[in-house]
Amino acid sequence: MLARLLSAPLFLLLVVVPSVAAIFYFGLIAAPMYVSEAQFVVRSSSQPTAGTLDSVLAGVGFGTASTGTTDAYVVHQYVMSRDAVRDLQAHHDLRALLARSNVDMVSRYPRPFEGRSFEDLYQAYTRFVTVGYNSQTGISTLRVKAFRAEDAAAVANALLDGGEAVVNRLNERAAADALNDANRHVRDAETEVVSSEAALTQFRNRERLIDPARSSLAQMELVGKLETVLATLRAQRAALSASAPESPQLPVMDQQIQAFEAQADAQRTQIAGQDTSLAPMIGEYERLVIDRDFAAKELTVASASAEEARLDLNRKKLYLERVVSPNVPDSPRLPKRLYSIGITILTCLLIYGVVVLIIAGLREHGQ
């Protein structure tokens, strides 16, 4: 029975031949591959480090660690991008690393059925590099396979350096946008302060007054003194008129009273009552002072906002921290020869069993 099974063409085709090929390839031909592994996190200085309660809760659907996840995926996208392949090709000759001598043609690049274009190189690159994210710890793991231990470690270090450069570019772009906006507000506020100060200076030069309000106070004090003198003169005249109605001093005192009244009226006119009086000047002056003070406050607020923006940028600045640096493996981890051979034989047997069942079903259906 066993001899007939082994001699069956279908069994030979689906099980024996692939299994022998797998034993021959994985046992004798498959090139050893070294795996360099590194772990890193991407976070800001204000973000809790991996392993805190917030990170644990975020891993099961709670908490607020989504920002850190997004930042880490930015690096992931770079690692698995064509930009990373270009950088590796430019600085480390990626084609040569993936096509080392004494490597079987199934494992190396290019395979017999692969081209030599950049897109083919990128597709081959994805076979050698993987990156993953652990949502519970917030740690990303980078794995690089190569045919030499030094090559694997060199590529892993280069990818981490490139990811750090991407993070730095994001920081620079965010800083430039935020600071440019804050500095623009400061410049606008400074321009407004200068303009309001110039308007106030122009008013003072035109009216030849430093502060119309203070000048009006001086005028009012003078009017008050004139009113006091007038009251005294009127009282003296009344007393003299009562005691000596025909006194020759009465006309003189009347002239003095009229002079002081005219002077008081003139001073009142300078304070208010005409377009050239101090009252409209005070209104314009106070408006200019309010504009200047408001502009100064705007400048203070804009300067404080700019400083707060700088501090906020420092708090939100992203960092790529290497939790575990890329190692130089001292022994190959791939291929797993016995495991691969066993999987191949088991898969072939399953395929053979499915085909036999299909054939049996077709025969039964035909009968």
C-alpha positions in Angstrom: 0.0 0.0 0.0 2.8 2.4 1.0 4.8 1.4 -2.1 1.8 2.0 -4.3 1.2 5.4 -2.7 4.8 6.4 -3.1 4.8 5.4 -6.7 1.6 7.3 -7.4 2.4 10.2 -9.8 0.2 12.6 -8.0 1.9 11.9 -4.6 5.3 12.1 -6.2 4.4 15.5 -7.8 2.7 17.1 -4.9 4.6 15.7 -1.9 7.8 13.9 -2.7 9.3 16.3 -5.2 8.6 19.5 -3.2 9.8 17.9 0.1 13.0 16.7 -1.5 13.5 20.2 -3.0 12.9 21.8 0.4 15.3 19.4 2.1 17.9 20.1 -0.5 17.4 23.9 -0.5 17.0 24.5 3.3 19.6 21.9 4.2 22.4 22.6 1.8 21.8 25.8 -0.3 19.8 28.4 1.7 22.2 31.2 2.8 22.4 32.0 6.5 20.9 35.4 7.4 21.7 37.6 10.4 19.1 39.7 12.1 19.9 43.0 13.9 17.1 44.2 16.2 16.6 47.7 17.7 13.9 49.3 19.8 13.0 53.0 19.9 10.4 55.4 21.1 9.3 58.7 19.6 8.0 61.2 22.2 8.1 64.8 23.4 9.6 66.0 26.6 6.1 66.6 28.0 4.8 63.2 27.0 5.0 60.4 29.7 7.6 57.8 29.0 6.8 54.3 28.0 5.5 52.0 30.7 3.5 54.6 32.6 -0.2 54.1 33.5 -1.3 56.4 30.6 0.6 54.2 28.1 -0.9 51.0 29.5 -4.4 52.4 29.4 -3.8 53.6 25.9 -2.9 50.0 24.9 -6.3 48.7 25.9 -8.3 51.6 24.4 -8.1 54.3 27.1 -5.8 57.2 27.9 -4.3 59.8 25.5 -1.2 58.1 23.9 -2.5 58.5 20.4 -0.1 61.4 19.7 2.9 59.3 20.5 1.6 56.5 18.3 1.2 58.9 15.4 4.7 60.3 15.9 6.1 56.8 15.9 4.2 55.9 12.7 5.9 58.8 11.0 9.2 57.1 11.6 7.7 53.7 10.6 6.5 55.2 7.3 10.0 56.5 6.6 11.7 53.2 7.4 9.4 51.4 4.9 9.5 54.2 2.3 11.4 54.6 -0.9 13.2 57.6 0.6 14.9 55.2 3.0 15.9 53.0 0.1 17.4 56.0 -1.7 19.3 57.1 1.5 20.7 53.5 2.0 21.7 53.2 -1.6 23.4 56.6 -1.6 25.4 56.0 1.7 25.7 52.2 2.1 25.3 50.8 -1.5 22.2 48.8 -0.6 22.3 46.8 -3.8 25.7 45.4 -2.9 24.5 44.5 0.6 21.6 42.5 -0.7 23.7 40.8 -3.4 26.7 39.5 -1.4 28.7 36.8 -3.1 28.2 33.1 -2.1 24.5 33.7 -1.5 21.9 31.5 -3.2 20.0 33.1 -6.0 16.6 32.6 -4.2 17.6 34.6 -1.2 19.7 37.4 -2.8 18.7 40.4 -4.8 18.0 40.2 -7.6 16.3 36.9 -7.8 16.2 35.2 -11.3 12.8 36.6 -11.9 13.5 40.1 -10.5 14.6 43.2 -12.4 17.3 45.7 -11.5 15.2 48.8 -11.4 14.8 51.0 -8.4 11.2 49.7 -7.8 12.5 46.1 -7.9 15.2 47.1 -5.3 12.5 48.6 -3.1 10.3 45.5 -3.3 13.4 43.4 -2.4 14.1 45.8 0.5 10.7 45.1 2.1 11.8 41.4 2.4 14.7 42.4 4.6 13.3 45.1 6.8 10.3 45.1 9.2 9.2 47.6 11.9 6.4 47.1 14.4 4.7 49.0 17.3 3.7 47.8 20.7 0.7 49.8 21.8 1.0 48.7 25.4 4.6 49.9 25.9 4.8 52.5 23.2 8.0 50.9 21.9 8.7 50.3 18.2 10.9 47.4 17.1 13.0 47.5 14.0 14.4 44.2 12.5 16.9 44.1 9.7 18.0 40.9 7.9 21.3 40.7 6.0 23.8 38.1 4.8 26.5 39.6 7.1 26.1 40.6 10.7 27.9 44.0 10.1 25.5 44.8 7.2 22.4 44.2 9.3 23.7 46.4 12.1 24.8 49.1 9.7 21.4 49.2 7.9 19.6 49.3 11.2 21.7 52.2 12.5 21.3 54.1 9.2 17.5 53.7 9.4 17.4 55.0 12.9 19.6 58.0 11.9 17.2 58.6 9.0 14.2 58.4 11.2 15.8 60.8 13.7 16.4 63.2 10.8 12.7 63.0 9.8 11.7 63.9 13.4 14.2 66.8 13.4 12.7 68.1 10.2 9.2 67.9 11.7 10.5 69.9 14.7 12.1 72.5 12.5 9.0 72.9 10.4 6.7 73.2 13.4 9.1 75.7 15.1 9.4 77.8 11.9 5.6 78.0 11.4 4.8 78.8 15.1 7.7 81.2 15.6 7.1 83.0 12.3 3.5 83.6 13.2 4.4 84.7 16.7 7.1 87.0 15.5 4.8 88.5 12.9 2.3 89.5 15.6 5.2 91.1 17.6 6.3 93.0 14.5 2.8 94.2 13.8 2.4 95.3 17.5 5.8 97.1 17.4 4.7 98.9 14.2 1.5 100.0 15.9 3.4 101.3 18.9 5.7 103.3 16.7 2.8 104.7 14.7 0.9 105.7 17.8 3.9 107.4 19.4 4.6 109.3 16.1 1.0 110.5 16.1 1.2 111.7 19.7 4.5 113.5 19.0 3.0 115.1 15.9 0.1 116.4 18.0 2.4 117.8 20.6 4.5 119.6 18.0 1.5 121.0 16.2 -0.3 122.2 19.4 3.0 123.1 21.2 1.7 121.3 24.3 3.1 118.3 26.1 -0.1 117.5 28.0 -3.2 119.5 27.3 -4.9 118.1 30.4 -2.1 119.4 32.7 -2.2 122.8 30.9 -6.0 122.9 31.5 -5.4 122.3 35.2 -3.0 125.2 35.3 -5.5 127.4 33.5 -8.2 126.3 35.9 -6.0 127.2 38.9 -5.4 130.6 37.4 -9.1 131.1 36.9 -9.7 130.1 40.5 -7.1 132.7 41.7 -8.8 135.4 39.6 -12.2 134.5 41.0 -10.7 134.8 44.5 -9.3 138.2 43.7 -12.5 139.3 42.1 -14.5 138.2 45.2 -12.1 140.2 47.4 -12.4 143.3 45.2 -16.2 143.1 45.0 -16.4 142.8 48.8 -14.0 145.8 49.2 -16.0 147.9 46.8 -19.3 147.0 48.5 -17.9 148.0 51.8 -16.4 151.3 50.4 -19.7 152.1 48.6 -21.6 151.7 51.8 -19.3 153.8 53.9 -18.4 156.5 51.3 -20.7 156.5 48.3 -18.9 159.5 46.8 -15.4 158.1 47.2 -13.1 158.7 44.2 -11.7 155.2 44.6 -14.9 153.5 43.5 -14.3 154.1 39.8 -10.8 152.8 40.1 -12.0 149.7 41.8 -14.7 149.2 39.1 -12.0 149.3 36.5 -10.0 146.7 38.5 -13.0 144.4 38.8 -13.7 144.7 35.0 -10.1 143.9 34.2 -10.0 140.8 36.4 -13.4 139.7 35.0 -12.1 140.1 31.4 -9.0 138.1 32.3 -11.0 135.4 33.9 -13.3 135.2 30.9 -10.2 135.0 28.6 -8.8 132.1 30.6 -12.2 130.3 30.5 -12.2 130.7 26.8 -8.8 129.1 26.5 -10.1 126.1 28.4 -13.4 125.6 26.6 -15.9 127.4 24.3 -13.9 127.6 21.0 -12.3 125.4 18.5 -8.9 126.6 19.6 -9.7 125.9 23.3 -8.0 123.2 25.3 -11.2 121.0 25.7 -11.1 119.6 22.1 -7.4 119.2 22.3 -7.8 117.2 25.5 -10.2 114.9 23.7 -7.9 114.3 20.8 -4.9 113.9 23.1 -6.6 111.4 25.3 -7.6 109.4 22.2 -4.0 109.3 21.1 -2.8 108.3 24.5 -5.4 105.5 24.6 -4.2 104.3 21.2 -0.6 104.4 22.4 -1.4 102.5 25.6 -3.5 99.9 23.8 -0.7 99.4 21.2 1.8 99.0 24.1 -0.4 96.4 25.8 -0.8 94.6 22.4 3.0 94.5 22.1 3.3 93.1 25.7 0.8 90.4 24.9 2.4 89.5 21.6 5.8 89.3 23.2 4.5 87.1 25.9 2.7 84.9 23.4 5.9 84.6 21.4 7.8 83.5 24.4 5.1 81.1 25.4 5.2 79.7 21.8 9.0 79.1 22.2 8.4 77.3 25.6 5.6 75.3 24.1 7.8 74.2 21.2 10.4 73.0 23.6 7.8 71.0 25.6 6.4 69.5 22.4 9.7 68.9 20.6 9.9 65.3 19.5 12.8 63.0 20.2 13.7 59.6 18.9 15.2 57.7 21.8 16.9 54.4 21.2 15.8 52.0 23.9 17.9 49.2 22.5 20.6 50.0 20.0 21.1 47.8 16.9 23.1 44.7 17.8 25.8 43.0 15.7 24.5 39.4 15.8 27.2 36.7 16.4 25.2 33.9 14.7 22.6 33.6 12.0 19.0 33.3 13.0 17.6 32.4 9.6 16.7 30.3 7.9 15.1 28.0 10.4 16.0 24.9 8.5 14.2 22.1 10.3 11.1 24.3 10.8 11.0 25.3 7.1 11.4 21.7 6.0 8.7 20.5 8.3 6.3 23.3 7.2 7.0 22.5 3.6 6.3 18.7 4.0 3.1 19.4 6.1 1.8 21.9 3.5 2.5 19.5 0.7 0.6 16.7 2.5 -2.4 19.0 3.1 -2.4 20.0 -0.6 -2.2 16.4 -1.6 -5.0 15.4 0.7 -7.3 18.2 -0.6 -6.5 17.3 -4.3 -7.3 13.6 -3.6 -10.6 14.5 -1.9 -11.5 16.7 -4.9 -10.6 13.9 -7.4 -12.6 11.3 -5.3 -15.6 13.7 -5.2 -15.5 14.2 -9.0 -15.3 10.5 -9.7 -18.3 9.8 -7.3 -20.2 12.6 -9.0 -19.5 11.2 -12.4 -20.7 7.8 -11.5 
